[in-house]
């Protein structure tokens, strides 16, 4: 299990940002060719992203490149260049149908995994079809794009993001249905880390595995929130050990520390321990 508590966007047009990313405590570095790059720097960003992937040096961090959309003038060239160096994954913006996944897979060959940004109304409505193509296209992660989605919906999310919660629920449900990871969208606030932490906690409560970020200052709260706490780890050990006790062999529900615990709780406890081990490793 690979931790994805913090996935930081870094503009590939900025060499210093790329170099800085190699030493940050994020789980995922996303070299961005899309929103963070102006039109006149698209080709430069592509060249520098390819060079960075080829050079490596990102350590344990998962390395992802966000390409421009295939409907843009840069998308096809982005995928052609990325296919030659093969990062861990390619993040596709504004995925609204399975056809986008199929086109990207054809362009990339059998190379990196696909991540899909879900940031359009059609993308939310057609999520079952999109995740239905996961096995055939190598789709591994869904990423919420709240800014574009809110713009298209003409809603005003506010601090609680209430207008987006139905879409968030749909995204997480479909990700789990297909066995995919799900990452929460960015928080536009940089200076107010309490708000960043609160949004991370909201994302955790809704079932996300981690959060996409726009600034290194947001890494620490994301890592803290999406890491199992000491209490959660201790309880997970207790549950797993109880079910491993020969006296409880074959039982579907047992009493542990005054609580009724079922096999589903054992499975969740094992997942908690796997996440903790991955984070520690």
ChimeraX attribute file (.defattr): number of C-alpha atoms within 10 A of each C-alpha:
attribute: neighborCount
match mode: 1-to-1
recipient: residues
	/A:1	10
	/A:2	16
	/A:3	24
	/A:4	27
	/A:5	29
	/A:6	29
	/A:7	30
	/A:8	26
	/A:9	26
	/A:10	27
	/A:11	24
	/A:12	28
	/A:13	23
	/A:14	18
	/A:15	15
	/A:16	11
	/A:17	14
	/A:18	21
	/A:19	14
	/A:20	12
	/A:21	22
	/A:22	17
	/A:23	12
	/A:24	15
	/A:25	16
	/A:26	24
	/A:27	21
	/A:28	27
	/A:29	25
	/A:30	26
	/A:31	31
	/A:32	25
	/A:33	31
	/A:34	22
	/A:35	13
	/A:36	17
	/A:37	20
	/A:38	12
	/A:39	13
	/A:40	8
	/A:41	13
	/A:42	20
	/A:43	16
	/A:44	14
	/A:45	25
	/A:46	27
	/A:47	16
	/A:48	20
	/A:49	30
	/A:50	22
	/A:51	12
	/A:52	21
	/A:53	20
	/A:54	14
	/A:55	10
	/A:56	12
	/A:57	13
	/A:58	19
	/A:59	10
	/A:60	13
	/A:61	22
	/A:62	18
	/A:63	21
	/A:64	26
	/A:65	31
	/A:66	27
	/A:67	23
	/A:68	25
	/A:69	21
	/A:70	19
	/A:71	10
	/A:72	9
	/A:73	11
	/A:74	18
	/A:75	18
	/A:76	18
	/A:77	17
	/A:78	25
	/A:79	25
	/A:80	14
	/A:81	16
	/A:82	26
	/A:83	19
	/A:84	14
	/A:85	17
	/A:86	21
	/A:87	21
	/A:88	16
	/A:89	22
	/A:90	27
	/A:91	25
	/A:92	25
	/A:93	23
	/A:94	23
	/A:95	26
	/A:96	22
	/A:97	20
	/A:98	19
	/A:99	14
	/A:100	20
	/A:101	24
	/A:102	17
	/A:103	13
	/A:104	20
	/A:105	22
	/A:106	13
	/A:107	18
	/A:108	20
	/A:109	12
	/A:110	12
	/A:111	19
	/A:112	21
	/A:113	19
	/A:114	24
	/A:115	26
	/A:116	26
	/A:117	22
	/A:118	29
	/A:119	25
	/A:120	23
	/A:121	18
	/A:122	15
	/A:123	22
	/A:124	22
	/A:125	15
	/A:126	17
	/A:127	22
	/A:128	19
	/A:129	15
	/A:130	26
	/A:131	27
	/A:132	17
	/A:133	17
	/A:134	21
	/A:135	11
	/A:136	11
	/A:137	23
	/A:138	18
	/A:139	26
	/A:140	19
	/A:141	23
	/A:142	27
	/A:143	27
	/A:144	27
	/A:145	21
	/A:146	23
	/A:147	17
	/A:148	15
	/A:149	21
	/A:150	18
	/A:151	13
	/A:152	13
	/A:153	14
	/A:154	10
	/A:155	13
	/A:156	13
	/A:157	14
	/A:158	9
	/A:159	10
	/A:160	11
	/A:161	15
	/A:162	13
	/A:163	15
	/A:164	17
	/A:165	13
	/A:166	10
	/A:167	20
	/A:168	24
	/A:169	14
	/A:170	14
	/A:171	27
	/A:172	22
	/A:173	18
	/A:174	20
	/A:175	25
	/A:176	14
	/A:177	12
	/A:178	18
	/A:179	14
	/A:180	18
	/A:181	20
	/A:182	27
	/A:183	27
	/A:184	29
	/A:185	25
	/A:186	23
	/A:187	21
	/A:188	14
	/A:189	13
	/A:190	15
	/A:191	11
	/A:192	11
	/A:193	17
	/A:194	13
	/A:195	16
	/A:196	23
	/A:197	20
	/A:198	16
	/A:199	23
	/A:200	29
	/A:201	19
	/A:202	16
	/A:203	22
	/A:204	20
	/A:205	9
	/A:206	15
	/A:207	19
	/A:208	28
	/A:209	20
	/A:210	28
	/A:211	29
	/A:212	26
	/A:213	26
	/A:214	20
	/A:215	16
	/A:216	18
	/A:217	14
	/A:218	27
	/A:219	24
	/A:220	16
	/A:221	21
	/A:222	28
	/A:223	23
	/A:224	15
	/A:225	21
	/A:226	22
	/A:227	23
	/A:228	19
	/A:229	13
	/A:230	10
	/A:231	9
	/A:232	15
	/A:233	19
	/A:234	13
	/A:235	17
	/A:236	22
	/A:237	16
	/A:238	16
	/A:239	24
	/A:240	18
	/A:241	12
	/A:242	19
	/A:243	22
	/A:244	13
	/A:245	9
	/A:246	9
	/A:247	9
	/A:248	13
	/A:249	10
	/A:250	9
	/A:251	10
	/A:252	12
	/A:253	15
	/A:254	16
	/A:255	13
	/A:256	14
	/A:257	11
	/A:258	7
	/A:259	8
	/A:260	10
	/A:261	17
	/A:262	16
	/A:263	15
	/A:264	11
	/A:265	15
	/A:266	22
	/A:267	13
	/A:268	14
	/A:269	21
	/A:270	17
	/A:271	14
	/A:272	20
	/A:273	19
	/A:274	17
	/A:275	22
	/A:276	19
	/A:277	14
	/A:278	14
	/A:279	18
	/A:280	9
	/A:281	9
